[in-house]
């Protein structure tokens, strides 16, 4: 199976980090992968996205034309990428920040109030990890436990104190899907 994921939103929402965690989890599981960040010169506050491919077979190109997974954390990203999602794909929307619904009927849409959930946890910067937990639980692109292991390797030394909070956020995303 090949999972082609685009994670998109504003700079500063942790999208590139979410992609890095997913890619590292795939690496731990011995899968083929690609991680390609993309952001404008504005960085924090400007638009950014990253593409992550997780596959059982070699990845020929890091470019994703038609993702089968889309994670969006703002409305401009949904507007930009919704039409590109492959039929039968999955769209994960931070419903706290994106006021509209997915207009396509040939994809599965999941609305996760990630920013609100992160705020309730007093971890407003971890909405990205809540969405990642939801994606991993719903689609099984990597094992949930592997994501927790990947967090230990991807959180920088200066942010090591945030490991437990990241684990809590990923778990909250998983639990949201399990309860949905």
C-alpha positions, 0 to 999 in steps of 0.5 A: 500500500502507498499513502501519499499525504499532503499536510497543509496550513499556515507556517508555525502550525507544526505541519513540517514536524508532523510530516517528519514524525510520520516519515520517521515512523515509516523509517522505523517500520522499514517502509519506503518513504519521502518527506518534502517540505514546502513553505514560502519566504514568510514561514511563520504565518505564511502558507506551508505544506509538506508531502509525505509518501509511505510505501511498501515499494520504492518511491519514484518521486517525492512529488504528489499530484493526487494525494490519497490523504490530505490534512488541512489546518486552514481554509486556504489549504482546503481550497487549494488541495481539495480538488487534487485528492484522489477519489476514495481518499481521506481528508482530515480537517481541523474543524476549529479553524476551517469553517466549511465542509469538504464539498466532494462526495467521492472522498471521506472527510473527517472533521477533528476540532484539533485546535480546540482540543489542543487548547483544552489540553493547554497545548495550543501548538499541538493541534497538528499532532492531534490530527496526526493521531487521527490519521494514523488511527483511521488509516493505519499507514504506520502503527500507532506505537511506532509514532510514539517511538518516532516522537522520541527521535524527532523532538529536538533536545531543546524541546525534550520536555514536550515529549509527554505533551506530544504523546498526549496530543497524538493519543487524543487524536487517536481517541477522537477517531475511536470515539467517532 
